[in-house]
Amino acid sequence: SKLAWVGHDSSISVADAAKEMMVMKLRTDLLPMLTLTWITPNTLVAAGHNCVPITFNVAQGGSVTMGARLEEDKKQEATGASSAMRMFQNKDRLGQSELESKLNTTHQNQISELRIHSGDKGSVGTISTCAGTASWSSGTSRPSPAR
């Protein structure tokens, strides 16, 4: 049996009861994660302030490694002078006083909870946010978001 948790220092820790509660810890360069869930006996998926779930693998040898993002970045609009000019034209035409921004991910806010949407702990098909606003396929390759 294994127990996993996320830390405010952007780390993931796993305690393994079969190895006398040995604690494995991986510090990441990601924004802090808020939630995680197991999708196989040696793989978990975590999400948080990065707005995208990421898989992590727990090796029998006692290490935790980062796997794949469950979503590729979406393409942004053109950048440069033309997009800046278009932005100011839209502000003028629509009377907008505040600049709106949109992330290049399906989920537009931190992910505070993940749930198994289809399958079970041994063979998860898809995971979703608690509100069901976004769901992702949990395959081993880099899947696109499920809709």
C-alpha positions in Angstrom: 0.0 0.0 0.0 1.1 3.5 -0.8 0.1 6.9 0.4 0.8 10.1 -1.7 0.4 13.8 -0.9 1.3 17.1 -2.5 3.3 19.9 -0.7 3.1 23.7 -0.9 6.8 23.5 -2.1 5.6 22.0 -5.4 6.6 18.5 -4.3 4.9 15.1 -4.4 5.7 12.6 -1.7 4.9 8.9 -1.6 5.1 6.7 1.5 5.4 2.9 0.8 4.1 0.6 3.5 5.8 -2.4 1.9 9.2 -0.7 2.4 8.7 0.2 6.1 7.0 3.5 5.2 10.0 4.8 3.2 9.1 8.3 1.9 10.0 9.2 -1.7 9.8 12.9 -2.6 10.1 14.7 -5.9 10.4 18.5 -6.0 9.2 19.9 -9.2 9.6 23.3 -11.0 5.8 23.4 -11.4 3.4 25.7 -9.6 2.1 24.1 -6.4 -0.3 21.2 -6.9 -3.5 20.9 -4.9 -4.8 17.4 -5.6 -3.8 14.0 -6.8 -5.3 10.5 -7.4 -3.9 7.1 -8.2 -4.7 5.8 -11.7 -2.7 2.6 -11.6 -0.8 1.0 -8.7 2.4 2.8 -9.7 1.1 6.0 -11.5 -0.7 9.0 -10.1 -2.0 12.1 -11.6 -1.7 15.5 -9.9 -3.0 19.0 -10.7 -3.2 22.4 -9.2 -2.2 25.9 -10.1 -0.7 24.9 -13.5 -4.3 24.2 -14.7 -3.3 20.9 -16.3 -3.1 17.4 -14.9 0.4 15.7 -15.0 1.2 12.0 -14.4 3.9 10.9 -12.0 5.4 7.4 -11.9 6.5 5.6 -8.7 9.3 3.2 -9.4 9.8 0.0 -7.4 13.4 1.2 -6.7 12.1 4.1 -4.6 11.9 7.1 -6.8 9.1 9.3 -8.1 9.5 10.7 -11.6 7.4 13.2 -13.6 5.5 11.6 -16.5 3.4 13.4 -19.2 1.1 16.3 -19.2 -2.4 15.1 -20.0 -2.9 18.0 -22.4 -0.7 19.8 -24.9 -0.7 23.6 -25.0 -3.3 25.1 -27.2 -2.1 27.4 -29.9 -2.3 31.1 -29.1 -3.4 33.8 -31.4 -0.7 35.5 -33.5 1.6 37.7 -31.5 3.4 40.9 -32.3 2.3 44.3 -33.6 -0.7 43.0 -35.5 -2.3 41.3 -32.5 -1.6 44.4 -30.3 -3.2 46.6 -32.9 -6.2 44.3 -33.1 -6.5 44.3 -29.3 -6.6 48.1 -29.1 -9.1 48.2 -32.0 -11.4 45.8 -30.2 -11.1 47.8 -27.0 -12.0 50.9 -28.8 -14.9 49.3 -30.8 -16.3 47.3 -27.8 -15.6 49.9 -25.1 -13.6 47.5 -23.0 -11.6 49.0 -20.2 -10.0 45.9 -18.8 -7.7 43.5 -20.6 -9.0 40.0 -20.7 -6.6 37.0 -20.7 -7.2 33.4 -21.6 -4.9 30.5 -20.7 -3.8 28.1 -23.4 -5.3 25.2 -21.4 -8.8 23.6 -21.4 -9.2 24.4 -17.7 -9.0 28.2 -17.1 -8.5 28.1 -13.3 -6.6 26.1 -10.8 -7.7 22.5 -10.5 -8.6 21.9 -6.9 -10.0 18.3 -7.2 -9.6 15.4 -9.6 -12.0 12.5 -9.8 -12.1 9.2 -11.7 -14.7 9.8 -14.4 -14.6 6.3 -16.1 -12.9 3.1 -15.0 -11.6 2.2 -11.6 -8.3 2.6 -9.7 -6.7 -0.2 -11.6 -7.7 0.9 -15.1 -8.8 4.6 -15.3 -10.2 5.7 -18.6 -10.8 9.4 -17.9 -10.4 11.8 -15.1 -12.3 15.0 -14.6 -12.5 18.0 -12.3 -15.0 17.9 -9.5 -17.5 20.1 -11.3 -17.0 18.1 -14.5 -16.0 21.2 -16.5 -13.1 19.4 -18.0 -12.0 15.8 -18.5 -8.9 14.2 -19.7 -8.0 10.7 -21.1 -5.5 8.9 -18.8 -3.6 6.9 -21.5 0.1 6.4 -21.3 0.8 8.5 -24.4 0.1 12.2 -24.5 -3.7 12.3 -25.1 -5.7 15.2 -26.1 -8.5 16.4 -23.7 -11.6 14.3 -23.8 -14.8 16.2 -24.5 
